[in-house]
Amino acid sequence: MKKRYVPKRLAPKPKRTAKLEQKPELERTPKPERTLKRRRFGFKSFLLVFTLLILCGICGGAFYLWSYLESYEISRPEHIVEELMENIDYDFWIKNAEIALAPRLSHFEANTSAALEPHLSHILDVQYSMRQRPEDTTENLLAYTIRAGASDIGIVRFSPIKEAGHGFFIWGVSGIDMIDAFLDSFYRSITITVSQNALVELNGIAVSSEYLIECEYDYGATYQIHNLYGDVDIMVTEIDGQTPDAIYAHHDEYYFPITIPSNFKYNIVVPFDALVYADGERISSDNVTDAQIISPVFRGVVDHELDPEIVLNRYEFELIDVYLEQVITVVDAQGEELEAFTTFSNEIIYRDRNSESLKATYGETAEEFMRAYVGYLANVGGRSGSYLATLGNYMLRTSALYRHLRNAEFWAGASQVTYHELEVDHFRQYGDNYFTCEVYYNLTHRGAYDTVDMEMRYEVLFILSDERWLVINTISIDQ
């Protein structure tokens, strides 16, 4: 086969591999010292990496252990117990005791703090401690008893409130209860013995009859009140308004003076159709002892059989076992209350109320009559004759009083009179023919030998005669 011609410049260069392979083997092998260095470097690198890994493991383990121990430590309830004990004060006890006592207190102790203060103040300066209650402790609930000195006061309960890590929890107070035995130690039940009709107030609140129990004393009443815890303030008001102090107060028993009732006798004279009441209770007509009497100003002047309007009834009665003298009320047939007119000894006379219309019409007439009457009797200015003539214009001339005045003889000389007061009031109508009024004066009489201050009250009787109201009689009455 004929060979292809290839120019020399294009011919491939011969490979030099053959020449390398022809070099001696000793020239391609490293020296022993170099190999040893490489091995030492690799071991150091391995040892460094291994050491770093060991250190990282130790640090990680230490951190984990520290985190674990920290979670364990903060999860211990002793810390919250110690913190709670450091914060125990008066407000702490008041707050929890109020909650515990709220359903127990009676309505007489609306202020729970005031009720508890005497009992809680003595436990504020004592040593507090806590002990666990195994009987109430569970996996998710811890219970401790709070002690003040040697007394168990309350129970505090702890429950988990959040995670602390590593399966542990942070505990918090979930409830505090006062121990019943501690609260019962200052429970009170009191008894109060007073008069039957006395008003009793406990801490400013009236004690009603629902608290009454049997009383061992006549005319007495005993109240018993339960569910009290604090000091008590008792006020007793007797029916006469007196507020006595307790005569005995010991072991929650309070005794006040017992008022013994009395008997009161009454002698009352009233118009024939009037009704009599004693403290609102009507007095029966069976107590009328005299039904044919008349007022003194009518006696010897008017025939009551011809004028029954002037007739009065006398009530005589006695009220048994009453504590106060009764309020006597007298009303007429129309229900209008009458007024006490005057008193002779223990006799009370009642009349109709003051008539303002009669006073407006005849008040001035009654005053002018009394001035003339006094002027005549005192011979003021030596003009008794002039005063008698004036009296003739105001009086019924056929009356016994006018005849007596006209026939009187005066031995005293002239005098002077100075009025300090002259009042006319208490006008009362009797039927169609009579009315009376009262005249009061306070004056100074200056005679020939002395000066005298005089004070008098008269009842004056007017009669209708020939369409004119004229004086028919006068009497002096008690002040």
C-alpha positions in Angstrom: 0.0 0.0 0.0 1.4 3.3 -1.0 2.0 5.7 1.9 0.4 9.2 1.9 2.7 12.0 1.9 2.4 14.4 4.7 4.5 17.6 4.9 6.9 17.7 7.7 5.5 20.8 9.2 2.1 19.3 9.5 3.3 16.0 10.9 2.4 15.5 14.6 5.0 15.8 17.2 6.1 12.7 18.9 4.6 12.1 22.4 7.0 12.7 25.3 5.4 10.1 27.4 7.8 7.6 26.5 10.6 9.7 27.7 8.9 10.2 31.1 8.4 6.6 31.5 12.0 6.2 30.7 13.0 8.4 33.7 14.2 6.6 36.8 11.6 5.6 39.4 13.6 7.2 42.2 13.1 10.6 40.9 9.2 10.4 41.1 8.9 9.1 44.8 8.6 11.9 47.7 11.1 12.1 50.4 10.2 10.4 53.9 10.4 13.7 55.8 7.7 15.3 53.6 5.4 12.4 54.1 5.7 12.6 57.9 4.8 16.3 57.9 1.7 15.7 55.9 0.6 13.0 58.3 1.2 15.2 61.4 -0.8 18.1 59.8 -3.8 15.8 59.2 -3.8 14.5 62.7 -3.7 18.0 64.2 -6.6 19.0 62.0 -8.6 16.0 63.1 -7.7 16.6 66.7 -8.8 20.3 66.4 -12.1 19.4 64.8 -12.7 16.7 67.4 -11.9 19.0 70.2 -14.2 21.7 68.8 -17.0 19.1 68.5 -16.4 17.9 72.1 -16.5 21.6 73.4 -19.6 22.3 71.4 -21.2 19.2 72.9 -20.1 20.2 76.4 -21.4 23.8 76.0 -24.7 22.6 74.5 -25.1 20.1 77.4 -24.3 22.7 79.9 -26.7 25.2 78.4 -29.4 22.6 78.3 -28.7 21.6 81.9 -28.7 25.3 83.0 -32.0 25.9 81.1 -33.5 22.7 82.7 -32.4 23.8 86.2 -33.7 27.3 85.6 -37.1 26.0 84.5 -37.2 23.7 87.5 -36.2 26.5 89.9 -38.8 29.0 88.7 -41.5 26.3 88.7 -41.0 25.7 92.4 -44.1 27.0 94.4 -41.9 28.1 97.3 -41.1 31.3 95.5 -44.7 32.4 95.1 -45.3 31.3 98.7 -42.5 33.5 100.0 -43.6 36.4 97.9 -47.2 36.0 99.2 -46.0 35.9 102.8 -44.0 39.1 102.3 -47.0 40.9 101.0 -49.5 39.9 103.7 -50.9 43.0 105.4 -54.1 44.3 106.8 -55.6 45.0 103.3 -54.8 41.4 102.4 -56.8 40.0 105.3 -59.7 42.5 104.9 -60.1 41.7 101.2 -60.2 37.9 101.7 -62.2 38.0 105.0 -64.8 40.3 103.4 -65.3 37.7 100.6 -65.6 34.9 103.1 -68.0 36.8 105.5 -70.2 38.4 102.9 -72.8 35.6 102.9 -72.7 35.3 106.7 -73.1 38.9 107.9 -76.5 40.2 109.0 -77.8 43.5 107.6 -76.8 45.2 110.9 -73.1 45.0 109.7 -73.1 46.6 106.3 -69.5 47.8 106.9 -67.6 44.5 106.8 -64.2 46.2 107.4 -65.5 47.8 110.6 -66.8 44.4 111.8 -63.5 42.6 111.1 -61.0 45.3 112.3 -61.1 44.3 116.0 -60.3 40.7 115.1 -57.8 41.1 112.3 -55.6 43.8 113.9 -54.1 41.4 116.4 -52.7 39.1 113.7 -50.8 41.7 111.8 -47.6 41.7 113.9 -47.2 37.9 114.3 -44.9 35.4 112.5 -46.5 33.9 109.4 -45.8 30.5 108.1 -47.2 28.1 105.6 -47.5 24.3 105.5 -48.6 22.2 102.6 -51.9 20.4 102.7 -51.3 16.9 101.2 -54.9 16.0 101.4 -55.8 18.9 99.0 -52.8 18.7 96.8 -53.0 17.2 93.3 -50.9 17.2 90.1 -52.4 20.5 89.0 -53.2 22.0 92.4 -51.1 22.9 95.4 -52.7 23.8 98.7 -51.1 25.5 101.7 -52.4 26.5 105.1 -51.5 30.0 106.3 -50.6 30.2 110.0 -50.4 33.4 112.1 -48.5 32.3 115.2 -50.2 29.1 116.3 -53.5 29.8 114.6 -54.6 28.5 111.2 -56.2 31.4 109.4 -56.5 30.7 105.7 -55.9 28.2 102.8 -54.1 29.4 99.7 -54.3 27.4 96.5 -51.8 27.5 93.6 -52.4 26.3 90.0 -50.2 26.4 86.8 -50.5 29.7 85.0 -48.0 29.2 82.1 -45.2 26.9 80.9 -41.7 27.3 82.2 -40.1 24.8 79.7 -38.9 21.3 79.9 -42.3 20.1 81.1 -42.4 22.5 84.1 -45.0 25.2 84.9 -45.0 28.5 86.7 -47.5 28.5 89.6 -49.8 31.3 90.6 -52.4 32.0 93.3 -55.7 30.6 92.2 -57.7 31.2 95.4 -57.5 32.1 99.1 -60.1 30.9 101.6 -60.5 31.9 105.2 -60.7 28.9 107.5 -64.2 28.6 109.0 -62.9 27.8 112.4 -61.0 31.1 112.4 -64.1 33.1 111.3 -66.3 31.3 113.9 -63.9 32.3 116.6 -65.3 35.8 116.6 -68.9 35.0 115.6 -71.4 36.7 118.0 -75.0 36.2 118.9 -76.3 38.9 121.3 -79.5 39.4 123.4 -80.9 42.9 124.3 -83.5 43.3 127.1 -85.4 46.6 127.2 -88.8 48.0 128.1 -91.8 46.7 126.1 -92.3 49.9 124.2 -88.7 50.9 123.8 -87.1 51.4 120.4 -83.9 49.5 119.9 -81.2 50.4 117.3 -78.2 48.2 116.5 -75.4 50.0 114.6 -77.9 52.7 113.7 -80.5 50.2 112.3 -83.8 49.7 114.0 -84.4 46.2 115.4 -87.8 44.9 114.3 -90.2 42.6 116.2 -89.0 39.6 114.2 -86.0 39.4 116.5 -88.2 39.2 119.7 -87.8 36.1 121.9 -89.4 35.2 125.2 -88.6 37.7 128.0 -88.2 36.6 131.6 -89.3 40.0 132.9 -92.7 41.6 133.2 -93.1 44.7 131.0 -89.8 43.8 129.3 -88.9 42.7 125.8 -85.8 40.7 124.7 -84.3 40.7 121.2 -81.8 38.2 119.9 -79.6 38.9 116.9 -77.3 36.3 115.2 -74.5 36.6 112.7 -72.6 39.4 114.2 -68.8 39.6 114.0 -67.7 43.1 115.0 -68.3 45.5 117.9 -71.9 46.6 118.3 -73.4 50.0 119.1 -76.7 49.7 120.8 -79.1 52.6 121.4 -82.4 52.3 123.3 -85.0 55.0 123.2 -87.8 54.9 125.7 -91.3 56.0 125.0 -90.7 59.3 126.7 -87.6 60.0 124.6 -85.0 59.1 127.2 -82.0 57.1 126.0 -80.7 55.1 129.0 -77.4 53.3 129.2 -77.1 49.6 129.7 -77.1 48.5 133.4 -75.4 45.2 132.5 -73.3 44.2 129.5 -71.4 41.0 129.6 -70.9 37.9 127.5 -73.0 39.4 124.7 -76.0 40.0 127.0 -77.2 43.6 127.3 -79.8 44.7 129.9 -81.4 48.2 130.0 -83.7 49.6 132.6 -87.3 48.4 132.3 -89.9 51.1 132.7 -93.0 50.1 134.8 -96.3 51.5 133.4 -98.5 53.7 135.5 -102.2 54.4 135.9 -103.6 57.9 135.0 -107.0 59.3 136.0 -108.7 61.9 133.8 -111.6 64.3 134.5 -112.8 65.9 131.3 -115.7 68.2 130.5 -116.8 68.4 126.9 -119.8 69.5 124.8 -122.7 67.1 124.9 -122.1 65.8 121.3 -118.3 65.6 121.4 -116.2 62.4 121.2 -113.1 61.8 123.5 -110.0 60.0 122.4 -106.9 59.0 124.4 -103.8 58.5 122.2 -106.2 57.8 119.3 -108.3 55.3 121.2 -111.9 56.4 121.7 -113.2 56.6 125.3 -116.5 54.9 125.6 -119.6 57.0 126.7 -119.9 54.5 129.6 -117.3 56.8 131.3 -119.7 59.8 131.3 -120.5 60.4 135.0 -122.4 63.7 134.7 -124.5 64.7 131.6 -126.2 67.8 133.0 -123.4 70.3 133.7 -122.8 73.7 132.2 -119.8 76.0 132.0 -119.3 78.3 135.0 -120.0 81.4 132.8 -123.5 80.1 132.1 -124.4 79.1 135.7 -127.2 81.1 137.2 -127.6 82.9 133.9 -129.0 80.5 131.4 -131.5 77.6 131.8 -129.8 74.6 130.1 -133.1 72.9 129.7 -134.2 75.7 127.4 -130.8 76.0 125.7 -129.3 72.4 125.4 -126.4 73.7 123.3 -124.7 74.8 126.5 -124.9 71.4 128.2 -121.6 69.6 128.8 -120.7 66.0 129.6 -118.2 65.0 132.2 -115.9 62.1 131.4 -114.2 60.4 134.3 -111.9 57.5 133.4 -108.6 55.8 134.4 -106.1 54.4 131.9 -104.3 51.3 133.3 -100.7 50.3 132.6 -99.7 53.2 130.3 -96.1 54.5 130.2 -97.0 58.2 129.5 -99.8 60.5 130.3 -102.0 60.1 127.2 -102.7 62.8 124.6 -106.4 63.6 125.0 -108.2 64.7 121.8 -111.8 65.9 121.7 -113.7 66.4 118.5 -117.2 67.7 117.8 -119.9 66.0 115.8 -118.4 67.3 112.6 -115.0 65.9 113.4 -113.4 69.3 114.3 -110.9 69.1 117.1 -111.8 71.2 120.2 -109.4 73.1 122.4 -108.9 72.9 126.2 -110.6 76.0 127.6 -109.5 76.1 131.2 -108.6 74.0 134.2 -110.2 74.0 137.6 -108.1 71.7 139.8 -107.8 68.6 137.7 -110.8 69.3 135.6 -110.2 70.1 131.9 -113.0 71.8 129.9 -113.0 71.7 126.2 -114.7 74.2 123.9 -115.1 74.7 120.1 -112.1 76.2 118.4 -111.7 80.0 118.0 -114.2 81.5 115.6 -112.2 84.0 113.5 -115.4 85.5 112.1 -116.8 86.3 115.5 -113.4 87.8 116.5 -113.3 90.0 113.4 -116.8 91.2 114.1 -116.9 91.6 117.9 -113.3 91.7 119.0 -113.3 95.5 119.2 -116.6 95.5 121.1 -115.2 93.0 123.7 -112.1 95.2 124.1 -114.0 98.4 124.6 -116.3 96.6 127.1 -113.3 95.4 129.2 -111.7 98.9 129.3 -114.9 100.3 130.6 -115.3 97.4 133.0 -111.8 97.9 134.4 -112.2 101.7 134.4 -115.4 101.4 136.4 -114.0 98.9 139.0 -110.8 100.9 139.5 -112.5 104.3 139.4 -110.0 105.5 136.9 -109.7 109.3 137.0 -112.6 109.4 139.4 -115.0 108.9 136.5 -116.8 105.7 137.6 -120.1 107.2 136.6 -119.0 107.8 133.1 -117.7 104.2 132.8 -121.0 102.8 134.1 -122.8 104.7 131.4 -120.5 103.2 128.8 -121.1 99.7 130.3 -124.8 100.3 129.8 -124.2 100.4 126.1 -122.5 97.0 126.0 -124.4 95.0 128.6 -127.9 93.6 129.0 -129.3 96.0 131.6 -131.6 93.4 133.1 -128.7 91.0 133.8 -127.7 90.3 137.4 -124.1 91.5 136.6 -125.2 94.9 135.4 -127.5 95.4 138.4 -124.6 94.5 140.7 -122.3 97.0 139.1 -124.9 99.8 139.1 -125.6 99.3 142.9 -121.9 99.0 143.9 -120.4 101.7 146.2 -116.8 102.8 145.8 -114.8 104.1 148.8 -111.5 104.2 147.0 -110.2 107.5 145.5 -109.4 108.1 141.9 -106.6 106.0 140.3 -104.7 105.6 137.1 -104.3 102.5 134.9 -101.6 101.8 132.3 -102.2 98.8 130.0 -99.2 96.7 129.0 -101.3 94.0 127.2 -104.9 93.7 126.3 -105.9 90.7 124.2 -109.2 89.4 123.1 -109.4 85.8 121.7 -111.1 82.4 121.8 -114.5 83.3 120.5 -116.9 80.4 120.6 -120.5 80.1 119.4 -123.2 78.3 121.4 -126.3 77.7 119.3 -127.9 80.8 117.9 -128.1 82.9 121.0 -124.8 82.8 122.8 -121.1 83.2 122.3 -118.2 83.6 124.6 -114.7 85.1 124.4 -111.6 85.4 126.6 -110.1 88.8 127.5 -106.6 89.0 129.0 -105.0 92.1 130.4 -101.7 93.0 132.0 -101.7 96.5 133.6 -100.3 98.7 136.3 -102.8 100.3 138.8 -101.6 103.4 140.6 -103.8 104.3 143.5 -103.6 106.9 146.2 -101.4 104.8 148.4 -99.8 102.1 146.3 -98.9 100.9 142.8 -99.9 97.3 141.8 -99.2 95.3 138.7 -102.2 93.2 137.8 -102.7 90.3 135.4 -106.2 88.8 134.8 -108.1 86.7 132.3 -111.9 86.8 132.0 -114.4 84.8 130.1 -117.2 87.1 128.8 -120.7 85.8 127.8 -122.7 87.6 125.1 -126.4 87.0 124.5 -128.4 88.0 121.4 -131.1 90.4 122.6 -133.2 92.5 120.1 -130.8 91.7 117.4 -127.9 93.1 119.4 -125.1 91.1 121.1 -124.8 92.3 124.7 -122.7 91.1 127.6 -124.6 89.1 130.2 -121.9 87.7 132.4 -118.2 87.6 133.1 -116.0 85.3 135.3 -112.3 85.3 136.0 -110.6 82.1 134.9 -107.3 80.4 135.7 -104.2 81.3 133.8 
